[in-house]
């Protein structure tokens, strides 16, 4: 017998919009967007963030921001820093 119901969503890996244009050396909290749409982050473990090519450890280098869809770096990225980030996987509500 085949699978009944909706198939489980797997993956949904997305590249986070570049936020380096907002880096000014003093701001620590940034909105996480993909295609200009704010993303809800279910777990910090879903985020793979790199500043100047260096992996940022979730919970140490950054935490969840005070509002949904944001992260807060423990120290402000320099104004000339580069950014790359990915979201891995979906949140699941059962």
N, C-alpha and C positions, 0 to 999 in steps of 0.2 A: 504494500500500500504506500502511496506517495505521501509527501509532507502535506499536512492540512494547516491552513491559516497563512498569515503573512510570513514571508521569510525573514529571518533575523538580519538586521542591518549590520554589516561588518565593514570595518575600515573607516571610510570617510576621512581620509587623511587630507589635510588642507594646509596650504602655505599661508601664514599670517601676513597681512599687509605690512609693508615696511613702516615702522614707527620712528626710524632714526631721524627723520626731519623734525621731530618734536624733542629730540635730545638737546638739552641746554646746560647740562652740568649741575642742575639743581632739582629738576622735576624727577620724581621717582615713580609716580603712578601713571599707567598708560592703559588705554582701552585696546582690547584685542579684537581685531576685525579681520574678516575674510571677505574680499570683494565689497568692502565698505559696509558690511553687515556685522554688528557686534555679536560676538560669540559667547555663549554660556560655557564656562569651564567647569566640568564636573569634578575634576581632580587635577592637582598640579602635575601629577605623573603623566598627564596627557600632553604636556607642553615640552617641546624641545626648543630651547631658546639659546641663541648664540650672540654674544656681543663681541665685536672685533674678531670673530671666528673662534671664540672661546666658549665652550659649553657652560651654561649657567645652571647650577644645581638647584632643583626645585626645593623650596623650604629653607634654603640657605642663601642663595643669591637673589631669590624673589619669592614672594608669597602672593596669596590672593589679595586683590585690592579691596577697598572698603565698599565698592559697588560691584554689581554683577558684570561680568565680562571684562574685568580689569586685572592687571597684575601690578604689584608694587615691588620694585627693586630695592634691595637693602642699601645700596648706594647708587646715586644718580649717574647714569651713563654720561660720559663726556660728550660735548657738543659735536665732536668730529667722529664719534664712534659709529661703527656699522652694526646692522641688525639683521638677523635672519631667524625665523621661527616657524615651527610646524605644530599642528594639532594632530595627535594620533588617536583615532578611535572616536566612537560616539559615547555620549552619556546614555544611560539606560534607566528608564522608569518603569518598574514593574508594579 
